Amino acid sequence: MTKFLLDSGDPREYKEIIKLAKEHNSEIWGATTNPTLIAKNLAGKKFTREEAFNLQKKIVIEILNLVPGAVSAEVYADETTTAQEMIEQGEEIASWDKRIYVKLPTTIESFKARTALRKKNISINNTLVFSQQQIFAIALHERIIRKTHNNIRSEWPQFISPFIGRLDDNGRNGIRLIGHGMKIKALPAGRQGKSTWMLSASIRTIEHIGQSINAGAEIITSPAKVYRQWFTLTPGQKNALKKTSPAKGLKDITFWQPPKKLEKITTIEEFMQVIQTNRLDIHHPLTDSGIERFAADWKSILI
């Protein structure tokens, strides 16, 4: 059954939506936060970088006390952030609680960080995902890590977060990426004890929730304003939304079949070589713009 996460940096919203979900025989299992949501919650105030990081910690811990499942907290990253900087932030964030997933943008530099963090059994939510190549890369990387490090254990699978609403905004059928991604991560290259969950993110509408469930997403994260509508629907209304079509005018995304030679990669060294040489092209302009936006929002609260 699909698990629901709230996409918010405001503990007050969690209390409201948790109560609403419970009243309608459902549950908010976990949470996602990001620099934009944290900055929104702290709007109008200015902090040093250390103060802002400590406030993020305070907010995340408060949210952890409200939900039973995983809570994702994002590293600060812009176009100049190194893997080592992400590793140091990720280790600190992960130390707050065993249920925390460290959010990393899906870039070459972040895969270096992902390698180091996963070796330390730190759970990862790869975010700002916009392509099938990125989904394949995350699933493949996780398979390699698990096969080469037998000590890797986690209560739940690792998260892959396609931003379907952001794709819709750009005229592409975002929900199609969820469906294609589910097929890709089930391929031999990605299959390793169901080691990844598809997290449908950037939800804009109740239709997005229904369509994500229908596409097979294991988890969905949505803002409070959409859940206020979703949880008050009848079971029949929810089932009807699962069968709705994407908004008109969206360009379809055709399925990308990963080359067999990429599926045969078995070492991190080989993996890094193919993404660094673009034989597996994980670059996407929306990932770049998403990083820029998160960085700008975080900087907006800094002195």
Contacts in CASP RR format, 6 or more apart in sequence:
PFRMAT RR
TARGET T0000
AUTHOR 0000-0000-0000
METHOD contacts of the structure
MODEL  1
MTKFLLDSGDPREYKEIIKLAKEHNSEIWGATTNPTLIAKNLAGKKFTRE
EAFNLQKKIVIEILNLVPGAVSAEVYADETTTAQEMIEQGEEIASWDKRI
YVKLPTTIESFKARTALRKKNISINNTLVFSQQQIFAIALHERIIRKTHN
NIRSEWPQFISPFIGRLDDNGRNGIRLIGHGMKIKALPAGRQGKSTWMLS
ASIRTIEHIGQSINAGAEIITSPAKVYRQWFTLTPGQKNALKKTSPAKGL
KDITFWQPPKKLEKITTIEEFMQVIQTNRLDIHHPLTDSGIERFAADWKS
ILI
2 212 0 8 1.000
2 213 0 8 1.000
2 216 0 8 1.000
2 217 0 8 1.000
2 218 0 8 1.000
2 219 0 8 1.000
2 220 0 8 1.000
3 27 0 8 1.000
3 29 0 8 1.000
3 30 0 8 1.000
3 218 0 8 1.000
3 219 0 8 1.000
3 220 0 8 1.000
4 21 0 8 1.000
4 26 0 8 1.000
4 27 0 8 1.000
4 28 0 8 1.000
4 29 0 8 1.000
4 30 0 8 1.000
4 219 0 8 1.000
4 220 0 8 1.000
4 221 0 8 1.000
4 222 0 8 1.000
4 227 0 8 1.000
5 28 0 8 1.000
5 29 0 8 1.000
5 30 0 8 1.000
5 31 0 8 1.000
5 32 0 8 1.000
5 67 0 8 1.000
5 70 0 8 1.000
5 72 0 8 1.000
5 199 0 8 1.000
5 219 0 8 1.000
5 220 0 8 1.000
5 221 0 8 1.000
5 222 0 8 1.000
6 13 0 8 1.000
6 14 0 8 1.000
6 17 0 8 1.000
6 18 0 8 1.000
6 28 0 8 1.000
6 30 0 8 1.000
6 31 0 8 1.000
6 32 0 8 1.000
6 67 0 8 1.000
6 221 0 8 1.000
6 222 0 8 1.000
6 223 0 8 1.000
6 224 0 8 1.000
6 227 0 8 1.000
7 31 0 8 1.000
7 32 0 8 1.000
7 33 0 8 1.000
7 37 0 8 1.000
7 201 0 8 1.000
7 203 0 8 1.000
7 221 0 8 1.000
7 222 0 8 1.000
7 223 0 8 1.000
8 14 0 8 1.000
8 17 0 8 1.000
8 31 0 8 1.000
8 33 0 8 1.000
8 37 0 8 1.000
8 223 0 8 1.000
8 224 0 8 1.000
9 33 0 8 1.000
9 37 0 8 1.000
9 38 0 8 1.000
9 40 0 8 1.000
9 41 0 8 1.000
9 59 0 8 1.000
9 63 0 8 1.000
10 37 0 8 1.000
10 40 0 8 1.000
10 41 0 8 1.000
11 59 0 8 1.000
11 62 0 8 1.000
11 63 0 8 1.000
11 66 0 8 1.000
13 224 0 8 1.000
14 28 0 8 1.000
14 31 0 8 1.000
14 63 0 8 1.000
14 66 0 8 1.000
14 67 0 8 1.000
15 66 0 8 1.000
16 224 0 8 1.000
17 28 0 8 1.000
17 224 0 8 1.000
17 227 0 8 1.000
17 228 0 8 1.000
17 231 0 8 1.000
18 27 0 8 1.000
18 28 0 8 1.000
18 66 0 8 1.000
18 67 0 8 1.000
20 227 0 8 1.000
20 228 0 8 1.000
20 231 0 8 1.000
20 232 0 8 1.000
21 27 0 8 1.000
21 28 0 8 1.000
21 227 0 8 1.000
21 231 0 8 1.000
23 231 0 8 1.000
24 231 0 8 1.000
24 232 0 8 1.000
26 231 0 8 1.000
27 68 0 8 1.000
28 67 0 8 1.000
28 227 0 8 1.000
29 67 0 8 1.000
29 68 0 8 1.000
29 69 0 8 1.000
29 70 0 8 1.000
29 219 0 8 1.000
30 67 0 8 1.000
30 68 0 8 1.000
30 69 0 8 1.000
30 70 0 8 1.000
30 71 0 8 1.000
31 63 0 8 1.000
31 64 0 8 1.000
31 66 0 8 1.000
31 67 0 8 1.000
31 70 0 8 1.000
31 71 0 8 1.000
31 72 0 8 1.000
31 221 0 8 1.000
32 71 0 8 1.000
32 72 0 8 1.000
32 103 0 8 1.000
32 125 0 8 1.000
32 161 0 8 1.000
32 199 0 8 1.000
32 201 0 8 1.000
32 221 0 8 1.000
33 56 0 8 1.000
33 59 0 8 1.000
33 60 0 8 1.000
33 63 0 8 1.000
33 71 0 8 1.000
33 72 0 8 1.000
33 73 0 8 1.000
33 74 0 8 1.000
34 74 0 8 1.000
34 103 0 8 1.000
34 127 0 8 1.000
34 294 0 8 1.000
35 74 0 8 1.000
35 76 0 8 1.000
35 294 0 8 1.000
35 295 0 8 1.000
35 297 0 8 1.000
35 298 0 8 1.000
36 293 0 8 1.000
36 294 0 8 1.000
36 297 0 8 1.000
36 298 0 8 1.000
38 52 0 8 1.000
38 55 0 8 1.000
38 56 0 8 1.000
38 59 0 8 1.000
38 298 0 8 1.000
38 301 0 8 1.000
39 297 0 8 1.000
39 298 0 8 1.000
39 300 0 8 1.000
39 301 0 8 1.000
40 297 0 8 1.000
41 59 0 8 1.000
42 52 0 8 1.000
42 55 0 8 1.000
42 301 0 8 1.000
43 301 0 8 1.000
44 301 0 8 1.000
45 301 0 8 1.000
46 301 0 8 1.000
46 302 0 8 1.000
46 303 0 8 1.000
47 55 0 8 1.000
47 301 0 8 1.000
47 302 0 8 1.000
47 303 0 8 1.000
48 302 0 8 1.000
48 303 0 8 1.000
49 302 0 8 1.000
52 298 0 8 1.000
52 301 0 8 1.000
52 302 0 8 1.000
53 76 0 8 1.000
53 92 0 8 1.000
56 73 0 8 1.000
57 93 0 8 1.000
57 96 0 8 1.000
60 71 0 8 1.000
60 73 0 8 1.000
60 93 0 8 1.000
60 96 0 8 1.000
60 97 0 8 1.000
60 100 0 8 1.000
61 96 0 8 1.000
61 97 0 8 1.000
63 71 0 8 1.000
64 71 0 8 1.000
64 96 0 8 1.000
64 97 0 8 1.000
64 99 0 8 1.000
64 100 0 8 1.000
69 99 0 8 1.000
69 156 0 8 1.000
70 99 0 8 1.000
70 100 0 8 1.000
70 101 0 8 1.000
70 123 0 8 1.000
70 156 0 8 1.000
70 159 0 8 1.000
71 97 0 8 1.000
71 99 0 8 1.000
71 100 0 8 1.000
71 101 0 8 1.000
72 100 0 8 1.000
72 101 0 8 1.000
72 102 0 8 1.000
72 103 0 8 1.000
72 125 0 8 1.000
72 127 0 8 1.000
72 159 0 8 1.000
73 93 0 8 1.000
73 96 0 8 1.000
73 100 0 8 1.000
73 101 0 8 1.000
73 102 0 8 1.000
73 103 0 8 1.000
74 102 0 8 1.000
74 103 0 8 1.000
74 104 0 8 1.000
74 127 0 8 1.000
74 294 0 8 1.000
75 81 0 8 1.000
75 85 0 8 1.000
75 86 0 8 1.000
75 89 0 8 1.000
75 90 0 8 1.000
75 93 0 8 1.000
75 102 0 8 1.000
75 103 0 8 1.000
75 104 0 8 1.000
75 113 0 8 1.000
76 89 0 8 1.000
76 295 0 8 1.000
76 298 0 8 1.000
77 85 0 8 1.000
77 86 0 8 1.000
77 104 0 8 1.000
77 105 0 8 1.000
77 110 0 8 1.000
77 291 0 8 1.000
77 294 0 8 1.000
77 295 0 8 1.000
78 291 0 8 1.000
78 292 0 8 1.000
78 295 0 8 1.000
79 288 0 8 1.000
79 291 0 8 1.000
79 292 0 8 1.000
79 295 0 8 1.000
81 109 0 8 1.000
82 109 0 8 1.000
83 109 0 8 1.000
83 110 0 8 1.000
83 112 0 8 1.000
83 113 0 8 1.000
83 116 0 8 1.000
84 113 0 8 1.000
86 104 0 8 1.000
86 109 0 8 1.000
86 110 0 8 1.000
86 113 0 8 1.000
87 113 0 8 1.000
87 116 0 8 1.000
87 117 0 8 1.000
89 102 0 8 1.000
90 102 0 8 1.000
90 113 0 8 1.000
90 117 0 8 1.000
90 122 0 8 1.000
91 117 0 8 1.000
91 120 0 8 1.000
91 122 0 8 1.000
93 100 0 8 1.000
93 102 0 8 1.000
94 100 0 8 1.000
94 102 0 8 1.000
94 117 0 8 1.000
94 120 0 8 1.000
94 122 0 8 1.000
94 123 0 8 1.000
98 155 0 8 1.000
99 155 0 8 1.000
100 123 0 8 1.000
101 123 0 8 1.000
101 124 0 8 1.000
101 125 0 8 1.000
101 158 0 8 1.000
101 159 0 8 1.000
102 117 0 8 1.000
102 122 0 8 1.000
102 123 0 8 1.000
102 124 0 8 1.000
102 125 0 8 1.000
103 124 0 8 1.000
103 125 0 8 1.000
103 126 0 8 1.000
103 127 0 8 1.000
103 161 0 8 1.000
104 110 0 8 1.000
104 113 0 8 1.000
104 114 0 8 1.000
104 117 0 8 1.000
104 124 0 8 1.000
104 125 0 8 1.000
104 126 0 8 1.000
104 127 0 8 1.000
105 126 0 8 1.000
105 127 0 8 1.000
105 128 0 8 1.000
105 287 0 8 1.000
105 290 0 8 1.000
105 291 0 8 1.000
105 294 0 8 1.000
106 126 0 8 1.000
106 127 0 8 1.000
106 128 0 8 1.000
106 129 0 8 1.000
106 134 0 8 1.000
106 137 0 8 1.000
106 138 0 8 1.000
106 282 0 8 1.000
106 284 0 8 1.000
106 287 0 8 1.000
107 282 0 8 1.000
107 283 0 8 1.000
107 287 0 8 1.000
107 291 0 8 1.000
108 272 0 8 1.000
108 275 0 8 1.000
108 276 0 8 1.000
108 282 0 8 1.000
110 126 0 8 1.000
111 137 0 8 1.000
111 141 0 8 1.000
111 271 0 8 1.000
111 272 0 8 1.000
111 275 0 8 1.000
111 282 0 8 1.000
112 272 0 8 1.000
114 124 0 8 1.000
114 126 0 8 1.000
114 141 0 8 1.000
115 141 0 8 1.000
115 145 0 8 1.000
115 268 0 8 1.000
115 272 0 8 1.000
117 124 0 8 1.000
118 124 0 8 1.000
118 142 0 8 1.000
118 145 0 8 1.000
118 149 0 8 1.000
118 152 0 8 1.000
118 158 0 8 1.000
119 145 0 8 1.000
119 149 0 8 1.000
119 152 0 8 1.000
121 151 0 8 1.000
121 152 0 8 1.000
121 153 0 8 1.000
121 154 0 8 1.000
123 154 0 8 1.000
123 156 0 8 1.000
123 158 0 8 1.000
123 159 0 8 1.000
124 158 0 8 1.000
124 159 0 8 1.000
125 158 0 8 1.000
125 159 0 8 1.000
125 161 0 8 1.000
125 199 0 8 1.000
126 134 0 8 1.000
126 138 0 8 1.000
126 158 0 8 1.000
126 159 0 8 1.000
126 160 0 8 1.000
126 161 0 8 1.000
127 161 0 8 1.000
127 163 0 8 1.000
127 201 0 8 1.000
128 161 0 8 1.000
128 163 0 8 1.000
128 286 0 8 1.000
128 287 0 8 1.000
128 290 0 8 1.000
128 291 0 8 1.000
129 135 0 8 1.000
129 138 0 8 1.000
129 160 0 8 1.000
129 161 0 8 1.000
129 162 0 8 1.000
129 163 0 8 1.000
129 177 0 8 1.000
129 287 0 8 1.000
130 162 0 8 1.000
130 163 0 8 1.000
130 166 0 8 1.000
130 167 0 8 1.000
130 177 0 8 1.000
130 284 0 8 1.000
130 286 0 8 1.000
130 287 0 8 1.000
131 177 0 8 1.000
131 256 0 8 1.000
131 282 0 8 1.000
131 284 0 8 1.000
132 177 0 8 1.000
132 180 0 8 1.000
132 181 0 8 1.000
132 184 0 8 1.000
132 253 0 8 1.000
132 255 0 8 1.000
132 256 0 8 1.000
133 256 0 8 1.000
133 280 0 8 1.000
133 281 0 8 1.000
133 282 0 8 1.000
134 282 0 8 1.000
134 284 0 8 1.000
134 287 0 8 1.000
135 160 0 8 1.000
135 162 0 8 1.000
135 177 0 8 1.000
135 180 0 8 1.000
135 181 0 8 1.000
135 184 0 8 1.000
135 185 0 8 1.000
136 184 0 8 1.000
136 185 0 8 1.000
136 187 0 8 1.000
136 189 0 8 1.000
136 190 0 8 1.000
136 256 0 8 1.000
136 258 0 8 1.000
136 262 0 8 1.000
136 280 0 8 1.000
137 271 0 8 1.000
137 275 0 8 1.000
137 280 0 8 1.000
137 282 0 8 1.000
138 158 0 8 1.000
138 160 0 8 1.000
138 196 0 8 1.000
139 160 0 8 1.000
139 184 0 8 1.000
139 185 0 8 1.000
139 187 0 8 1.000
139 189 0 8 1.000
139 190 0 8 1.000
139 195 0 8 1.000
139 196 0 8 1.000
140 189 0 8 1.000
140 190 0 8 1.000
140 262 0 8 1.000
140 263 0 8 1.000
140 265 0 8 1.000
140 271 0 8 1.000
141 268 0 8 1.000
141 271 0 8 1.000
142 158 0 8 1.000
142 190 0 8 1.000
142 192 0 8 1.000
142 195 0 8 1.000
142 196 0 8 1.000
143 189 0 8 1.000
143 190 0 8 1.000
143 191 0 8 1.000
143 192 0 8 1.000
143 195 0 8 1.000
144 265 0 8 1.000
144 266 0 8 1.000
144 267 0 8 1.000
144 268 0 8 1.000
144 271 0 8 1.000
145 152 0 8 1.000
145 268 0 8 1.000
146 152 0 8 1.000
146 192 0 8 1.000
146 195 0 8 1.000
147 192 0 8 1.000
147 266 0 8 1.000
148 267 0 8 1.000
148 268 0 8 1.000
156 197 0 8 1.000
157 194 0 8 1.000
157 195 0 8 1.000
157 196 0 8 1.000
157 197 0 8 1.000
157 218 0 8 1.000
158 195 0 8 1.000
158 196 0 8 1.000
158 197 0 8 1.000
159 196 0 8 1.000
159 197 0 8 1.000
159 199 0 8 1.000
159 219 0 8 1.000
160 181 0 8 1.000
160 185 0 8 1.000
160 196 0 8 1.000
160 197 0 8 1.000
160 198 0 8 1.000
160 199 0 8 1.000
161 199 0 8 1.000
161 200 0 8 1.000
161 201 0 8 1.000
161 221 0 8 1.000
162 174 0 8 1.000
162 177 0 8 1.000
162 178 0 8 1.000
162 181 0 8 1.000
162 198 0 8 1.000
162 199 0 8 1.000
162 200 0 8 1.000
162 201 0 8 1.000
162 202 0 8 1.000
163 201 0 8 1.000
163 202 0 8 1.000
163 286 0 8 1.000
164 174 0 8 1.000
164 175 0 8 1.000
164 177 0 8 1.000
164 178 0 8 1.000
164 200 0 8 1.000
164 201 0 8 1.000
164 202 0 8 1.000
164 203 0 8 1.000
164 208 0 8 1.000
164 212 0 8 1.000
165 174 0 8 1.000
165 202 0 8 1.000
165 203 0 8 1.000
165 204 0 8 1.000
165 208 0 8 1.000
166 202 0 8 1.000
166 286 0 8 1.000
166 290 0 8 1.000
167 173 0 8 1.000
167 174 0 8 1.000
167 177 0 8 1.000
167 202 0 8 1.000
167 253 0 8 1.000
167 286 0 8 1.000
168 174 0 8 1.000
168 204 0 8 1.000
168 246 0 8 1.000
168 247 0 8 1.000
168 250 0 8 1.000
170 286 0 8 1.000
171 249 0 8 1.000
171 250 0 8 1.000
171 251 0 8 1.000
172 250 0 8 1.000
172 251 0 8 1.000
172 253 0 8 1.000
173 246 0 8 1.000
173 250 0 8 1.000
173 251 0 8 1.000
173 252 0 8 1.000
173 253 0 8 1.000
174 246 0 8 1.000
174 250 0 8 1.000
174 253 0 8 1.000
175 208 0 8 1.000
175 211 0 8 1.000
175 212 0 8 1.000
175 215 0 8 1.000
175 246 0 8 1.000
176 246 0 8 1.000
176 252 0 8 1.000
176 253 0 8 1.000
177 253 0 8 1.000
178 198 0 8 1.000
178 200 0 8 1.000
178 211 0 8 1.000
178 212 0 8 1.000
178 215 0 8 1.000
178 216 0 8 1.000
178 217 0 8 1.000
179 215 0 8 1.000
179 216 0 8 1.000
180 253 0 8 1.000
180 255 0 8 1.000
180 256 0 8 1.000
181 198 0 8 1.000
182 198 0 8 1.000
182 215 0 8 1.000
182 216 0 8 1.000
182 217 0 8 1.000
183 255 0 8 1.000
184 190 0 8 1.000
184 256 0 8 1.000
184 258 0 8 1.000
185 191 0 8 1.000
185 196 0 8 1.000
185 198 0 8 1.000
187 258 0 8 1.000
187 263 0 8 1.000
188 263 0 8 1.000
189 258 0 8 1.000
189 262 0 8 1.000
189 263 0 8 1.000
189 265 0 8 1.000
190 196 0 8 1.000
197 218 0 8 1.000
197 219 0 8 1.000
198 216 0 8 1.000
198 217 0 8 1.000
198 218 0 8 1.000
198 219 0 8 1.000
199 217 0 8 1.000
199 218 0 8 1.000
199 219 0 8 1.000
199 220 0 8 1.000
199 221 0 8 1.000
200 208 0 8 1.000
200 209 0 8 1.000
200 212 0 8 1.000
200 215 0 8 1.000
200 217 0 8 1.000
200 219 0 8 1.000
200 220 0 8 1.000
200 221 0 8 1.000
201 221 0 8 1.000
203 209 0 8 1.000
203 212 0 8 1.000
203 220 0 8 1.000
203 221 0 8 1.000
203 222 0 8 1.000
203 223 0 8 1.000
203 226 0 8 1.000
204 226 0 8 1.000
205 226 0 8 1.000
206 226 0 8 1.000
206 229 0 8 1.000
206 230 0 8 1.000
206 233 0 8 1.000
206 241 0 8 1.000
207 241 0 8 1.000
207 244 0 8 1.000
207 247 0 8 1.000
208 222 0 8 1.000
208 226 0 8 1.000
209 220 0 8 1.000
209 222 0 8 1.000
209 226 0 8 1.000
209 230 0 8 1.000
209 241 0 8 1.000
210 238 0 8 1.000
210 241 0 8 1.000
210 242 0 8 1.000
210 244 0 8 1.000
211 241 0 8 1.000
211 242 0 8 1.000
211 244 0 8 1.000
211 246 0 8 1.000
212 220 0 8 1.000
213 220 0 8 1.000
213 242 0 8 1.000
214 242 0 8 1.000
214 243 0 8 1.000
222 230 0 8 1.000
230 238 0 8 1.000
233 241 0 8 1.000
262 274 0 8 1.000
262 279 0 8 1.000
262 280 0 8 1.000
265 271 0 8 1.000
265 274 0 8 1.000
273 279 0 8 1.000
274 280 0 8 1.000
275 281 0 8 1.000
275 282 0 8 1.000
END
